[in-house]
Amino acid sequence: MNLQEAYKNKAAAELELVQARLVEFRAKAKDYTAEAHLSYAKQLDEFEHGIGTAKAKLKELGDAGEDAWEKLKDGVESALRSSSAALKDLADKVKK
């Protein structure tokens, strides 16, 4: 396995974990009051959009040639950081 494949696999695994948390948060949202549910649902939708962005960047990375993947890696890392930050923010709000 080359470095590009190893990185892609690592990023895909991180993305799967984030997606699993999204499913968990959506299930918890069902227990909230209507007002809280609406606010929470909006945040979940934004979080899901971030996951979609990360998936698209990861696909670009997978389709990239050896010379272009280093440049695309920064975009994937940025999207994953953004998703992770949104996940942490969401998790903090759920705890309150």
Summary of the structure (lengths in Angstrom):
residues: 96
radius of gyration: 15.4
end to end distance: 43.6
largest distance: 51.2
contacts: 263
relative contact order: 0.16
helix: 88%
strand: 0%
